[in-house]
Amino acid sequence: FEEARGAWGRGLLRPFQEHQHVQTRYSLFWNATRPYEAHYQEPYEPYVAVSRAGLPRFDERFRGYARNKVAFIAELHEMGYRFFVVPRGFVAHMAHPPSPSRREMSDLDFQRM
């Protein structure tokens, strides 16, 4: 954790899709000693750990890239779920080349402009 905090401080580590993780409030995260609430606001896309009991079924129409987790988290929020940040817990996203579905989505976004 200390190595990650140092990398953050040196600008070597950053949130993936930062605009979708503002509610995590990283300035709090790095020094938190207790869980704290991350108030939902779209588009929030946290990685979550939750009991499967009572969860909505994941919409299998989502294929490829874009907004699947955002929509799922929005549904959880509408069901009354609250989101808490766990101190000293994080997920690392390894950079990789864009998938074919990401390129297709980017092409569609460009065409809409």
N, C-alpha and C positions, 0 to 999 in steps of 0.2 A: 504494500500500500504506500509506504513512504517513497519508494522508487517512482510509483505512478504520480504521486503528489509533486515530486521534484520535476518530473517530465512535464506535468501540467504547468508548473511555474515557469519553466523554460520555453513554453509554447510548443513542445513536442507532442503533446497529447491534447486532443480536443473532442468535443461531443460530435457524434455522427449526426448529420442533419440537425445542426445546432438549433435552428428555428423551431424544431419539434421537441426540444428538450428544455426550453426556457424555464418551465415550471419546476424543474429539478433544483434550480438555484445552486449552481456549483460553488458559488462563494460560501454558501452554508455547508455544502457537502463535505468539503475537504477538512473541516474542523468539527463536524458534528460528532457528538458522543451518544446521541439518542436518535431514534427515528423521528422524522418530521414529515408533516403532510405536504404533498405537492398538489396544489389546487388545480383541478382540471380546467383546461382551456384548449379548444381545438386550434391547431392540430397537435395534440400531445401524443407521443409515441414511446412511452416507457417500455422497457422490458419488465415483465411482471412475473411474480411467483404467486400462484393462487390455487386453492383447492378446485378440482374439476367439478365437484358437486355443485349443482345449481348454475353452472356456467351455461351461457347460450352456446349452441352449436356454431362452430366456425363456418362461415358462409363459403362453401366450396366453389362458388362461382368466381372467387378471386383466384386468378391464375397469373403467374409471372410476377410482375413488378407493380408496385404503387398502391398505397393507401389501404392495404389489407389490415395491417395492425392498427392504423389510425381509426378505421371504422370499427374494429373490434373493441378498442379502448373506449371509443365514444359510446358504444352500446353498453359496456360495463358501467360507465359513468351514468348513463340514463337509468340503469338498474339500481343505482344507489351505491355502487362501489366507491370507496375512497382510496387514494393512492398515497403511499408512504415511502419515503426514501430511507433505505437502510444504510446507516453509516458504515464506511469502510467496505462496502460491497459494490462491485461494478462489473460490467461486461465489457470486454474488449472486442471491437469490430475490426477485423483484419481487412484492409483495403484489397480490392480485387477488380479485375477489368469489368466493365459494364456487361450485364447479361444481354442476350438478344432481346428479351422482353423489355428491358430498360431502354435499349436503343429504339425499339418500336414506340414506346411511350414518349420518349423525347421527340421522335419524329412527329407524332400526333400533336404534342404540345406546340411544336414549331409551326405546324400547319394551321393551328387555331389562331395564331397571331396575325 
